[in-house]
Amino acid sequence: MGRLVDLIDKIRRYYKFTPSELKGFVITILVLSFIISFREWGKGRTFDPAVGLFNWFNSILVVALVLIVFTSAQRIVGLSVGYRVEYKMWTFGLLIGLLFAFVSRGVIWVLLPGGIMLHHLAGHRLGFFRYGLSYYVHGLIASAGPISLICLGAIFKIINNYISNPLISKLILFSIILAIYDILPIPPMTGSRLFFGSRMVYSFVFCTIIPAGILLILDINVLFAIVLAIIIGIICWLLYYIFFEHKYWRGPFPKGWGPKK
Amino acid sequence: MTITFFKNWAEIIAFVLLIIGFLFSLGAPSAFLSYIIIFAAGMMAGRLFYERKNKMIFPYFLMVLGFLIGYLIGTRYGNWLVISVLFIIGTIISYQLHEKNIIKDIRY
């Protein structure tokens, strides 16, 4: 219970966005919503700004919800272990996304919003086993983002079974595609952070997120999709260890040198 | 009578878990999947009990029980006895794996 009270207090104190972060967040929402609504600026091949703006507004709602869930998950996980998470927009990633949208006329969504930066909350890290920053913890905190997106997609998929709505379908698709893009090892996305943090964890998360995304898009039971994705993740993780990791990882002193006993 | 979260956190979380368990079991399309999910939930409970070893454990026991009851209420496919047994087996296996250091935790 003490940890829960502590976490609630930390969320109250450190959750809020800084002005620069907020600016980046708003730009990201506008750009990503434009990318996903690119094909909806009119009926058929005729351009209609009224329809386009309406669809863009709908997309803004979808993107805002997904990004809030995404960044909230990372912030809460970060705060739970004594780090403040700051969202950093990736300008070139967004420009690449816009470029792809224009070149492919909105068929290909390239969603590269940005990454996170950690701030060490010195007082709140007291008592933790490893006091400072590390690649591993950075990767784990970042991975909360795509995992939360898959959970969001799964929840809305269940809702969509009862209340079918194009906006909900779009939200599911967007959250899944963003999760898949985010787990690719492209700096500064989550995948790169986790990859350099721990290859073993990366192999599991990567091989769970990708099948989960694909299975959630298919018309099968949500729980079955999630369980199957986790099983695929475990199998791939094991195979990765057997065929690669255990041959190449020889410990911190691979050539036999090290502290004398 | 007002219910404050900080006084009744164990009961409130147990109730929330009961609803989550209920929804999970409702969503399971077959008995096999119900069994897999409850076994995995048992593994998580075992880890939780190991974490609370030599500390106050009753509130956590209550929460885990809440989840199990919710799951049993919502079960459409599968036998409730098998589900309970699988949950307990999962808990014991996970606890023992942690106890024997086969499953280790990397603290960060």
Chai-1 contact restraints between the chains, C-beta under 6 A:
chainA,res_idxA,chainB,res_idxB,connection_type,confidence,min_distance_angstrom,max_distance_angstrom,comment,restraint_id
A,M1,B,W9,contact,1.0,0.0,6.0,A-B,restraint_1
A,F129,B,R107,contact,1.0,0.0,6.0,A-B,restraint_2
A,R130,B,Y108,contact,1.0,0.0,6.0,A-B,restraint_3
A,Y136,B,Y108,contact,1.0,0.0,6.0,A-B,restraint_4
A,V137,B,Y108,contact,1.0,0.0,6.0,A-B,restraint_5
A,N221,B,P29,contact,1.0,0.0,6.0,A-B,restraint_6
A,L223,B,G27,contact,1.0,0.0,6.0,A-B,restraint_7
A,L223,B,A28,contact,1.0,0.0,6.0,A-B,restraint_8
A,F224,B,L33,contact,1.0,0.0,6.0,A-B,restraint_9
A,V227,B,I36,contact,1.0,0.0,6.0,A-B,restraint_10
